[in-house]
Amino acid sequence: MNSKHIFFCLIVVLPFISLANEDVIVDTSEYEEKTLKFNKDMTINIELHNIVPNDKDKYNIVRTIVESERAGFPAITSVKGTKSMSDGQAGQKSKCHPYDTLQSQLSSAVTESDIKKAVGLIEGKLGDPTFSNCVNKMKKDLLSTQSKDNSYILNFGSDYTFTIKKEGKVLSVYEYKSDIQDWYVHAGFTFIASKDDRYFTPESGSDSYIIQKQGSEPDWNYAATALFSYPVYDIKNSNFEIAISAGLGVSQESILVLAGPSLVFADNFILNLGVVMTQFDVLKGVYKEGQDVGENAIDSSALTEEQFKASWGITFAYKFQ
């Protein structure tokens, strides 16, 4: 395989390998409903800000998962859990006297709105030289108004709702919906029925050489392939779909294009049987099988040239997430 084929193969495969992470900041002092979409498996970390430190055990995140019927999981599952807040509570008397008033305001706050005001005042003083000896304590108190250890894995194909509550009161609702596209993209390998015609010039026995067809052509060639598929029929009560696919690929010898029907399993796996157009070895036009080429044999590679021809192939591919 030459360098241009290796480069093309990398272009085909690399875009399908990726990871994603996201931090979600929830201001508990303001009600918010938000719907977001995602198109691959990812991890989110929900951070609750402006929580009342002394009420840390009263907050919880309710996660509802709706499995995608398309992925073969029709059930609806609810999971409820209380996430622990940051260690430490505001309100312990500080040895930093310039900070006493602000700390008192934070420790006496009983609502998320009051906490937000106190947090804003403390953050505004972090750069003040008067409070230079209080910075560590201020930062610790600020952390007590946050909860950061709330990580969830989102599997593409399912929808998620995260409801942030305090003692049953809904503070915010975040929805994550799988952005399922009509088109699938898979990467894999195509096995192509070979139509190579290869020739050689054995000696005829009278000091002359005759062009003859070789009988040892390989039955199959293979290529790295990217498939683009459009689903046209869902097979009921199963994880299978029928799709129409087209593809691009590269082999050791040539590039190829293909098209044909596919069987898709759970979105991720695909089996395609299609018509393939690629280059095969054929006898050059200046020669004919059985032709006497005289007293000097001709090398096999000099007898043939590459030409695009139609064949058929089987493709096995996978959707990287």
Residue frames relative to the residue before (quaternion, step in Angstrom):
aa qw qx qy qz dx dy dz
M 1.0000 0.0000 0.0000 0.0000 0.00 0.00 0.00
N 0.3081 -0.7772 0.5152 0.1884 3.59 -0.65 1.03
S 0.7474 -0.4499 0.2625 0.4124 3.56 -1.34 0.24
K 0.6493 0.5159 -0.3443 0.4401 3.61 0.95 -0.71
H 0.6412 0.5112 -0.3284 0.4688 3.59 1.08 -0.64
I 0.6252 0.5224 -0.3356 0.4728 3.59 1.04 -0.75
F 0.6485 0.5185 -0.3120 0.4619 3.59 0.94 -0.88
F 0.6591 0.5017 -0.3111 0.4660 3.58 0.95 -0.88
C 0.6352 0.5405 -0.3245 0.4461 3.58 1.01 -0.83
L 0.6430 0.5163 -0.3169 0.4685 3.58 1.02 -0.81
I 0.6329 0.5274 -0.3260 0.4638 3.57 1.01 -0.81
V 0.6505 0.5298 -0.3103 0.4470 3.58 1.04 -0.81
V 0.7919 0.3935 -0.1765 0.4324 3.58 0.79 -1.07
L 0.6675 0.5771 -0.3254 0.3398 3.61 0.78 -1.00
P 0.6483 0.5473 -0.3628 0.3855 3.68 0.85 -0.72
F 0.6606 0.5380 -0.3178 0.4161 3.60 1.18 -0.42
I 0.6622 0.4831 -0.3031 0.4860 3.59 1.26 -0.13
S 0.3012 0.7562 -0.5306 0.2364 3.58 -0.44 1.17
L 0.2122 -0.7514 0.6130 0.1211 3.55 -1.28 0.44
A 0.0977 -0.8043 0.5836 0.0542 3.58 -1.20 0.42
N 0.0026 -0.7627 0.6466 -0.0112 3.54 -1.16 0.78
E 0.0169 -0.8121 0.5827 -0.0261 3.56 -1.06 0.69
D 0.2610 -0.7303 0.6113 0.1577 3.55 -1.09 0.84
V 0.1530 -0.7825 0.6010 0.0561 3.56 -0.90 1.00
I 0.1782 -0.7936 0.5776 0.0692 3.59 -0.58 1.20
V 0.0797 -0.7976 0.5978 0.0061 3.58 -0.66 1.16
D 0.2350 -0.7534 0.6034 0.1145 3.56 -0.71 1.16
T 0.2775 -0.8124 0.4904 0.1499 3.58 -0.22 1.28
S 0.5961 0.5787 -0.3700 0.4159 3.61 1.22 -0.24
E 0.7618 0.2802 -0.1660 0.5601 3.61 1.24 -0.28
Y 0.4107 -0.7073 0.5182 0.2501 3.57 -0.81 1.01
E 0.0576 0.8000 -0.5926 0.0745 3.55 -0.93 0.92
E 0.1152 -0.7448 0.6527 0.0769 3.52 -1.13 0.78
K 0.0580 0.8093 -0.5780 0.0867 3.57 -0.72 1.03
T 0.1418 -0.7679 0.6202 0.0744 3.57 -1.06 0.85
L 0.0445 -0.8017 0.5951 -0.0345 3.54 -0.75 1.12
K 0.2692 -0.7578 0.5727 0.1590 3.57 -1.18 0.54
F 0.0584 -0.7794 0.6222 0.0455 3.55 -1.18 0.62
N 0.2573 -0.8070 0.5229 0.0951 3.58 -1.08 0.76
K 0.7610 0.1926 -0.1779 0.5934 3.59 1.21 0.46
D 0.6630 -0.4717 0.3774 0.4422 3.57 -1.25 0.26
M 0.0886 0.8025 -0.5824 0.0952 3.56 -0.94 0.86
T 0.3276 -0.7037 0.5896 0.2233 3.54 -1.35 0.22
I 0.0886 -0.7777 0.6194 0.0600 3.56 -0.95 0.87
N 0.1690 -0.7508 0.6288 0.1112 3.55 -1.21 0.62
I 0.2145 -0.7973 0.5564 0.0937 3.56 -0.49 1.23
E 0.1186 -0.7883 0.6029 0.0320 3.56 -0.68 1.16
L 0.2079 -0.7618 0.6031 0.1123 3.57 -0.78 1.06
H 0.0958 -0.7991 0.5932 0.0199 3.57 -0.74 1.09
N 0.8193 0.2477 -0.2150 0.4703 3.54 -1.30 0.59
I 0.3181 0.7218 -0.5458 0.2827 3.57 0.98 0.82
V 0.4963 -0.6222 0.5086 0.3285 3.57 -1.24 0.50
P 0.4453 -0.7398 0.4247 0.2720 3.63 -0.41 1.17
N 0.6994 0.4761 -0.2815 0.4527 3.59 0.93 -0.86
D 0.6963 0.4225 -0.2648 0.5163 3.59 1.29 -0.21
K 0.2417 0.8399 -0.4732 0.1107 3.55 1.25 0.28
D 0.6863 0.4881 -0.2954 0.4511 3.62 1.03 -0.66
K 0.6105 0.5816 -0.3475 0.4102 3.59 1.24 -0.09
Y 0.6204 0.5307 -0.3439 0.4638 3.58 1.30 -0.15
N 0.0985 0.7827 -0.6137 0.0323 3.54 -1.13 0.62
I 0.3161 -0.7224 0.5868 0.1845 3.54 -1.29 0.46
V 0.1754 -0.7759 0.6007 0.0798 3.55 -0.73 1.12
R 0.1282 -0.8002 0.5848 0.0358 3.56 -0.69 1.14
T 0.0866 -0.7730 0.6277 0.0294 3.56 -0.86 1.04
I 0.1387 -0.7964 0.5871 0.0432 3.55 -0.82 1.05
V 0.0927 -0.7576 0.6444 0.0467 3.56 -0.90 0.99
E 0.2676 -0.7808 0.5456 0.1454 3.56 -0.35 1.24
S 0.4941 -0.6776 0.4648 0.2840 3.56 -1.01 0.82
E 0.4364 -0.6743 0.5288 0.2743 3.58 -0.89 0.94
R 0.5954 0.5849 -0.3606 0.4163 3.53 1.11 -0.64
A 0.7082 0.4232 -0.2492 0.5072 3.56 1.12 -0.67
G 0.5917 -0.6240 0.3459 0.3753 3.56 1.29 0.11
F 0.6387 0.4875 -0.3368 0.4909 3.60 1.21 0.38
P 0.0861 -0.8608 0.4999 0.0399 3.63 0.23 1.22
A 0.5507 0.6547 -0.3976 0.3316 3.63 1.18 -0.36
I 0.2741 -0.7131 0.6178 0.1862 3.53 -1.31 0.51
T 0.0605 -0.8191 0.5701 -0.0220 3.58 -0.68 1.11
S 0.1496 -0.7724 0.6102 0.0930 3.56 -0.96 0.87
V 0.0691 -0.7847 0.6158 0.0167 3.56 -0.93 0.90
K 0.0778 -0.8105 0.5804 0.0083 3.57 -0.67 1.09
G 0.1405 0.8028 -0.5686 0.1118 3.58 -0.81 0.94
T 0.3259 -0.7265 0.5699 0.2032 3.53 -1.13 0.64
K 0.2413 -0.7758 0.5706 0.1200 3.56 -0.69 1.10
S 0.4476 -0.6914 0.4966 0.2740 3.58 -0.90 0.91
M 0.4293 -0.6975 0.5166 0.2496 3.53 -1.12 0.78
S 0.7100 -0.4306 0.3295 0.4493 3.57 -1.34 0.06
D 0.5361 -0.6232 0.4606 0.3347 3.57 -1.08 0.71
G 0.7373 0.4016 -0.2984 0.4539 3.55 -1.16 0.55
Q 0.1483 -0.7846 0.5976 0.0733 3.56 -1.09 0.69
A 0.4910 -0.6315 0.5083 0.3189 3.51 -1.18 0.63
G 0.6185 0.5897 -0.3925 0.3401 3.56 -1.19 0.37
Q 0.5472 0.5851 -0.4187 0.4276 3.60 1.18 -0.30
K 0.5406 -0.6719 0.3958 0.3156 3.57 -0.82 1.03
S 0.3118 -0.7686 0.5382 0.1495 3.54 -0.84 1.05
K 0.4265 -0.6740 0.5391 0.2707 3.53 -1.22 0.58
C 0.5919 0.5410 -0.3589 0.4777 3.56 1.33 0.03
H 0.2891 -0.8321 0.4454 0.1602 3.57 0.04 1.28
P 0.6165 0.5407 -0.3886 0.4201 3.69 0.91 -0.59
Y 0.6853 0.4971 -0.2672 0.4603 3.57 1.21 -0.55
D 0.4468 0.7383 -0.4407 0.2470 3.62 1.23 -0.32
T 0.6777 0.5082 -0.3073 0.4337 3.59 0.85 -0.93
L 0.6762 0.4817 -0.2921 0.4748 3.57 0.90 -0.93
Q 0.6524 0.5153 -0.3201 0.4543 3.56 0.96 -0.81
S 0.6328 0.5288 -0.3226 0.4646 3.54 1.04 -0.79
Q 0.6377 0.5224 -0.3253 0.4633 3.58 1.02 -0.80
L 0.6607 0.4990 -0.3076 0.4689 3.60 1.01 -0.80
S 0.7088 0.4735 -0.2792 0.4421 3.58 0.83 -0.95
S 0.6945 0.4648 -0.2824 0.4710 3.61 1.12 -0.53
A 0.4937 0.6649 -0.4310 0.3583 3.61 1.27 -0.17
V 0.1451 -0.8135 0.5606 0.0541 3.58 -0.90 0.95
T 0.7216 0.3377 -0.2450 0.5525 3.61 1.25 -0.06
E 0.6297 -0.5461 0.3991 0.3821 3.55 -1.25 0.46
S 0.6199 0.5426 -0.3461 0.4489 3.61 1.10 -0.65
D 0.6478 0.4991 -0.3131 0.4829 3.58 1.03 -0.78
I 0.6205 0.5335 -0.3357 0.4665 3.57 1.04 -0.78
K 0.6459 0.5274 -0.3268 0.4449 3.59 0.92 -0.88
K 0.6457 0.5107 -0.3242 0.4660 3.61 0.98 -0.81
A 0.6748 0.4931 -0.2976 0.4615 3.57 0.89 -0.95
V 0.6298 0.5305 -0.3309 0.4609 3.59 1.00 -0.81
G 0.6460 0.5322 -0.3178 0.4456 3.58 0.95 -0.85
L 0.6589 0.5045 -0.3045 0.4675 3.58 1.02 -0.85
I 0.6640 0.5004 -0.3060 0.4637 3.59 0.98 -0.87
E 0.6508 0.5135 -0.3194 0.4591 3.59 0.92 -0.86
G 0.6468 0.5374 -0.3116 0.4424 3.55 1.08 -0.72
K 0.7129 0.4445 -0.2515 0.4807 3.60 1.20 -0.45
L 0.4317 0.7311 -0.4522 0.2732 3.60 1.24 -0.13
G 0.7406 0.3921 -0.2218 0.4986 3.58 1.08 -0.68
D 0.4936 0.6634 -0.4249 0.3683 3.57 1.28 0.04
P 0.4770 -0.6949 0.4524 0.2913 3.67 -0.70 1.04
T 0.5795 0.6006 -0.3747 0.4039 3.59 1.13 -0.61
F 0.7474 0.3780 -0.1884 0.5129 3.55 1.13 -0.70
S 0.2997 0.8076 -0.4766 0.1755 3.60 1.26 0.22
N 0.7002 0.4521 -0.2735 0.4800 3.61 1.07 -0.68
C 0.6701 0.5126 -0.2777 0.4595 3.56 1.31 -0.14
V 0.4081 0.7722 -0.4392 0.2104 3.57 1.29 -0.24
N 0.6650 0.5115 -0.3207 0.4397 3.61 0.83 -0.91
K 0.6634 0.4909 -0.2985 0.4794 3.56 0.95 -0.87
M 0.6409 0.5276 -0.3273 0.4514 3.59 0.96 -0.82
K 0.6693 0.4970 -0.2995 0.4641 3.56 0.94 -0.91
K 0.6278 0.5328 -0.3349 0.4581 3.57 1.04 -0.75
D 0.6649 0.4938 -0.3018 0.4723 3.57 0.95 -0.86
L 0.6236 0.5306 -0.3432 0.4603 3.59 1.04 -0.72
L 0.6515 0.5151 -0.3159 0.4588 3.58 0.99 -0.82
S 0.6130 0.5618 -0.3541 0.4281 3.59 1.12 -0.59
T 0.6665 0.4735 -0.3050 0.4883 3.60 1.25 -0.28
Q 0.6836 0.4474 -0.2755 0.5066 3.59 1.27 0.25
S 0.1259 -0.7372 0.6540 0.1140 3.51 -1.30 0.43
K 0.0779 -0.8513 0.5188 -0.0087 3.58 -0.48 1.20
D 0.6538 0.5384 -0.3198 0.4249 3.59 1.16 -0.43
N 0.4291 0.6773 -0.4781 0.3585 3.58 0.56 1.20
S 0.1373 0.8304 -0.5206 0.1433 3.57 0.49 1.22
Y 0.0397 -0.7846 0.6186 -0.0158 3.54 -1.09 0.86
I 0.3132 -0.7122 0.5952 0.2007 3.55 -1.15 0.70
L 0.1724 -0.7723 0.6058 0.0826 3.57 -0.87 1.02
N 0.2079 -0.7789 0.5835 0.0981 3.55 -0.74 1.09
F 0.4445 -0.6956 0.4938 0.2734 3.55 -0.72 1.08
G 0.6669 0.4361 -0.3635 0.4827 3.54 -0.89 1.02
S 0.7249 0.3301 -0.2146 0.5653 3.58 1.29 -0.31
D 0.3237 -0.7166 0.5840 0.2014 3.55 -1.29 0.47
Y 0.1524 -0.8045 0.5727 0.0389 3.57 -1.02 0.84
T 0.0924 -0.7505 0.6507 0.0695 3.53 -1.18 0.71
F 0.1084 -0.7750 0.6215 0.0365 3.57 -0.86 1.03
T 0.0764 -0.7983 0.5973 -0.0081 3.56 -0.56 1.22
I 0.1966 -0.7826 0.5837 0.0906 3.56 -0.58 1.18
K 0.0131 -0.8262 0.5601 -0.0592 3.55 -0.67 1.17
K 0.1074 -0.7328 0.6617 0.1171 3.50 -1.40 0.33
E 0.8263 -0.1426 0.0287 0.5442 3.55 -0.50 1.26
G 0.7670 -0.3753 0.1892 0.4849 3.57 0.91 0.92
K 0.6092 0.5370 -0.3588 0.4602 3.59 1.20 -0.33
V 0.3709 -0.7337 0.5295 0.2092 3.56 -0.83 1.03
L 0.2137 -0.7951 0.5598 0.0931 3.56 -0.73 1.14
S 0.7836 -0.1167 0.1070 0.6008 3.60 1.01 -0.81
V 0.1608 -0.7636 0.6176 0.0987 3.55 -1.26 0.50
Y 0.0480 -0.7842 0.6186 -0.0099 3.57 -0.81 1.08
E 0.1195 -0.7860 0.6049 0.0452 3.54 -0.87 1.03
Y 0.0976 -0.7584 0.6422 0.0532 3.55 -1.04 0.87
K 0.0594 -0.8176 0.5724 -0.0203 3.55 -0.54 1.22
S 0.4737 -0.6585 0.5067 0.2920 3.55 -1.00 0.86
D 0.2897 -0.7532 0.5705 0.1529 3.54 -0.79 1.06
I 0.0282 -0.8370 0.5458 -0.0276 3.55 0.40 1.29
Q 0.2482 -0.7860 0.5555 0.1094 3.52 -0.63 1.17
D 0.5725 -0.5873 0.4435 0.3614 3.55 -1.21 0.47
W 0.7196 0.4063 -0.2344 0.5120 3.56 1.10 -0.67
Y 0.2243 -0.7361 0.6236 0.1379 3.54 -1.14 0.79
V 0.1181 -0.7586 0.6346 0.0885 3.56 -1.20 0.60
H 0.0045 -0.8024 0.5943 -0.0537 3.58 -0.71 1.13
A 0.1970 -0.7550 0.6113 0.1321 3.56 -1.26 0.46
G 0.2356 0.7799 -0.5502 0.1834 3.58 -0.91 0.87
F 0.5746 -0.5787 0.4545 0.3582 3.55 -1.16 -0.69
T 0.2213 -0.7517 0.6108 0.1141 3.54 -1.16 0.81
F 0.1927 -0.7550 0.6193 0.0967 3.54 -0.97 0.96
I 0.1584 -0.8407 0.5179 -0.0001 3.54 -0.46 1.33
A 0.4397 -0.6656 0.5359 0.2765 3.56 -0.95 0.91
S 0.3790 -0.7735 0.4642 0.2065 3.57 -0.50 1.21
K 0.0783 -0.7673 0.6348 0.0462 3.53 -1.14 0.79
D 0.2679 0.7699 -0.5258 0.2430 3.54 1.14 0.67
D 0.1297 -0.7479 0.6470 0.0717 3.58 -1.06 0.87
R 0.0010 -0.8175 0.5738 -0.0493 3.55 -0.46 1.19
Y 0.1644 -0.8118 0.5601 0.0171 3.56 -1.02 0.93
F 0.0598 -0.7652 0.6376 0.0653 3.54 -1.32 0.36
T 0.3744 -0.7335 0.5291 0.2045 3.58 -1.28 0.26
P 0.0761 -0.8085 0.5830 0.0264 3.61 0.06 1.23
E 0.5703 -0.5851 0.4480 0.3630 3.54 -1.21 0.50
S 0.3972 -0.7492 0.4877 0.2076 3.58 -0.89 0.98
G 0.5856 -0.5928 0.3698 0.4110 3.58 1.24 -0.26
S 0.7334 0.3401 -0.2133 0.5486 3.57 1.26 -0.10
D 0.6226 -0.5727 0.3128 0.4320 3.56 1.06 0.89
S 0.6325 0.4480 -0.3698 0.5123 3.55 1.03 0.81
Y 0.3112 -0.7526 0.5589 0.1560 3.55 -1.25 0.51
I 0.2088 -0.7882 0.5756 0.0628 3.54 -1.00 0.99
I 0.4332 -0.6862 0.5193 0.2679 3.60 -0.97 0.86
Q 0.0498 0.7928 -0.6034 0.0698 3.56 -0.77 1.10
K 0.5009 -0.6505 0.4863 0.2992 3.54 -1.20 0.57
Q 0.4238 -0.6895 0.5267 0.2599 3.56 -0.99 0.87
G 0.3182 -0.7621 0.5333 0.1832 3.54 -1.15 0.57
S 0.6259 0.5671 -0.3197 0.4294 3.61 1.25 0.24
E 0.2524 0.7791 -0.5383 0.1988 3.61 1.05 0.63
P 0.5080 -0.6412 0.4621 0.3425 3.64 -0.99 0.68
D 0.4930 -0.6769 0.4635 0.2896 3.57 -1.07 0.75
W 0.8080 0.1521 -0.0422 0.5677 3.60 1.09 -0.74
N 0.1611 -0.7107 0.6732 0.1253 3.49 -1.31 0.63
Y 0.1885 -0.7862 0.5730 0.1340 3.61 -1.18 0.26
A 0.0747 -0.7917 0.6063 0.0082 3.55 -1.26 0.53
A 0.4417 -0.6265 0.5673 0.3010 3.57 -1.26 0.54
T 0.0575 -0.8463 0.5260 -0.0619 3.57 -0.69 1.12
A 0.1979 -0.7111 0.6575 0.1512 3.53 -1.29 0.59
L 0.1568 -0.8012 0.5751 0.0522 3.58 -0.79 1.09
F 0.1376 -0.7570 0.6358 0.0616 3.56 -1.05 0.89
S 0.0122 -0.8545 0.5128 -0.0816 3.56 -0.39 1.28
Y 0.1792 -0.7605 0.6165 0.0969 3.53 -1.13 0.76
P 0.3429 -0.7613 0.5079 0.2122 3.64 -0.53 1.12
V 0.1358 -0.8136 0.5637 0.0438 3.57 -0.91 0.94
Y 0.8127 0.0827 -0.0346 0.5758 3.62 1.18 -0.36
D 0.2474 -0.7435 0.6065 0.1352 3.56 -0.94 1.00
I 0.3082 -0.7214 0.5890 0.1943 3.55 -0.89 0.95
K 0.4280 -0.7559 0.4360 0.2352 3.56 -0.39 1.28
N 0.8550 0.1321 -0.1274 0.4850 3.52 -1.24 0.74
S 0.6677 0.4214 -0.3194 0.5240 3.55 1.03 0.78
N 0.5228 -0.6206 0.4827 0.3293 3.55 -1.34 0.05
F 0.5755 0.6329 -0.3477 0.3839 3.58 1.28 0.15
E 0.0721 -0.7582 0.6466 0.0433 3.53 -1.27 0.64
I 0.3300 -0.6823 0.6069 0.2393 3.53 -1.30 0.44
A 0.0074 -0.8076 0.5885 -0.0371 3.59 -0.90 0.93
I 0.3475 -0.6693 0.6063 0.2525 3.51 -1.37 0.32
S 0.0945 -0.8407 0.5330 -0.0089 3.57 -0.71 1.10
A 0.0739 -0.7245 0.6795 0.0890 3.49 -1.38 0.45
G 0.0629 -0.8410 0.5374 -0.0083 3.56 -1.03 0.68
L 0.2233 -0.7209 0.6385 0.1509 3.50 -1.40 0.35
G 0.0748 0.8224 -0.5601 0.0665 3.57 -0.99 0.75
V 0.2370 -0.7419 0.6059 0.1622 3.51 -1.37 0.06
S 0.1698 -0.7748 0.6046 0.0727 3.55 -0.99 0.96
Q 0.7146 -0.4037 0.3215 0.4722 3.56 -1.27 -0.19
E 0.7687 0.3795 -0.1799 0.4825 3.57 1.11 -0.65
S 0.8373 0.0361 0.0847 0.5390 3.57 0.96 -0.82
I 0.4676 -0.5815 0.5514 0.3730 3.51 -1.39 -0.13
L 0.1413 -0.7998 0.5773 0.0839 3.59 -1.22 0.30
V 0.1622 -0.7155 0.6622 0.1525 3.51 -1.40 0.27
L 0.0322 -0.8066 0.5902 0.0026 3.57 -1.10 0.62
A 0.0224 -0.7744 0.6320 0.0185 3.54 -1.31 0.35
G 0.3645 0.7263 -0.5324 0.2371 3.55 -1.11 0.71
P 0.6629 -0.5075 0.3689 0.4086 3.60 -1.29 0.07
S 0.1427 -0.7907 0.5924 0.0593 3.56 -1.20 0.65
L 0.2727 -0.6995 0.6317 0.1934 3.50 -1.35 0.45
V 0.1408 -0.8062 0.5736 0.0346 3.58 -0.61 1.21
F 0.1415 -0.7882 0.5960 0.0593 3.57 -0.93 0.97
A 0.8575 -0.1105 0.0421 0.5007 3.59 -0.71 1.16
D 0.6548 -0.5447 0.2788 0.4436 3.58 1.09 0.80
N 0.7355 0.4970 -0.2362 0.3952 3.58 0.97 -0.85
F 0.7825 0.2768 -0.1444 0.5387 3.60 1.01 -0.73
I 0.0435 -0.8085 0.5868 -0.0083 3.57 -1.05 0.74
L 0.1141 -0.7521 0.6467 0.0552 3.53 -1.16 0.81
N 0.0527 -0.8237 0.5639 -0.0293 3.56 -0.60 1.17
L 0.1025 -0.7386 0.6628 0.0683 3.54 -1.15 0.79
G 0.1754 0.8385 -0.4873 0.1697 3.57 -0.31 1.20
V 0.5557 -0.5491 0.5041 0.3681 3.48 -1.44 0.09
V 0.1505 -0.8051 0.5727 0.0338 3.56 -0.82 1.05
M 0.1288 -0.7599 0.6331 0.0722 3.56 -0.99 0.89
T 0.2483 0.7518 -0.5721 0.2140 3.56 -0.56 1.21
Q 0.6127 -0.5760 0.3994 0.3651 3.58 -1.28 0.09
F 0.0458 -0.7683 0.6384 0.0092 3.54 -1.11 0.87
D 0.5492 -0.5967 0.4696 0.3489 3.56 -1.27 0.43
V 0.0202 0.7738 -0.6321 0.0363 3.58 -0.97 0.97
L 0.5934 -0.5655 0.4305 0.3778 3.57 -1.22 0.45
K 0.5103 -0.6522 0.4644 0.3140 3.57 -0.89 0.92
G 0.6175 -0.6129 0.3666 0.3297 3.53 -1.10 0.76
V 0.6432 0.5358 -0.3340 0.4332 3.60 1.15 -0.48
Y 0.7081 0.4043 -0.2535 0.5205 3.57 1.27 -0.16
K 0.1452 -0.7457 0.6403 0.1137 3.52 -1.37 0.33
E 0.5559 -0.5897 0.4591 0.3641 3.55 -1.15 0.62
G 0.7773 0.2837 -0.2444 0.5056 3.57 -0.87 1.03
Q 0.4770 0.6833 -0.4329 0.3439 3.58 1.28 -0.06
D 0.3631 -0.6983 0.5781 0.2153 3.56 -1.07 0.86
V 0.1588 -0.8230 0.5416 0.0642 3.57 -0.60 1.18
G 0.6618 -0.5428 0.2990 0.4219 3.58 1.19 0.36
E 0.7900 -0.3809 0.2501 0.4103 3.49 -1.28 -0.46
N 0.7159 0.4105 -0.2452 0.5087 3.63 1.22 -0.25
A 0.4148 -0.7023 0.5233 0.2467 3.56 -0.85 1.01
I 0.2961 -0.7359 0.5848 0.1695 3.56 -1.21 0.63
D 0.5129 -0.6511 0.4649 0.3113 3.57 -0.92 0.92
S 0.6011 -0.6089 0.3822 0.3490 3.58 -1.02 0.85
S 0.6691 0.5160 -0.3113 0.4348 3.60 0.93 -0.86
A 0.6521 0.5137 -0.3149 0.4601 3.60 1.20 -0.49
L 0.6223 0.5621 -0.3407 0.4251 3.58 1.25 -0.26
T 0.7765 0.3359 -0.1556 0.5099 3.59 1.13 -0.57
E 0.1356 -0.7437 0.6465 0.1034 3.51 -1.39 0.28
E 0.5047 -0.6465 0.4737 0.3209 3.60 -1.22 0.40
Q 0.0213 0.7900 -0.6090 0.0678 3.53 -0.99 0.92
F 0.4789 -0.6708 0.4830 0.2955 3.58 -0.99 0.83
K 0.0684 0.7764 -0.6206 0.0863 3.53 -0.91 1.04
A 0.4725 -0.6583 0.5066 0.2945 3.57 -1.23 0.47
S 0.0401 0.7585 -0.6498 0.0284 3.52 -1.17 0.76
W 0.3978 -0.6743 0.5279 0.3292 3.60 -1.12 -0.47
G 0.0644 -0.8181 0.5714 0.0041 3.55 -1.17 0.56
I 0.3243 -0.7014 0.6017 0.2023 3.52 -1.36 0.36
T 0.1091 -0.8064 0.5805 0.0275 3.59 -0.80 1.04
F 0.1050 -0.7419 0.6601 0.0532 3.52 -1.05 0.95
A 0.0969 0.8226 -0.5489 0.1123 3.60 -0.67 1.05
Y 0.2304 -0.7629 0.5970 0.0923 3.52 -1.34 0.48
K 0.3544 -0.7118 0.5644 0.2218 3.57 -1.13 0.70
F 0.2451 -0.7706 0.5744 0.1276 3.59 -0.51 1.22
Q 0.1504 -0.8046 0.5713 0.0605 3.60 -0.96 0.90
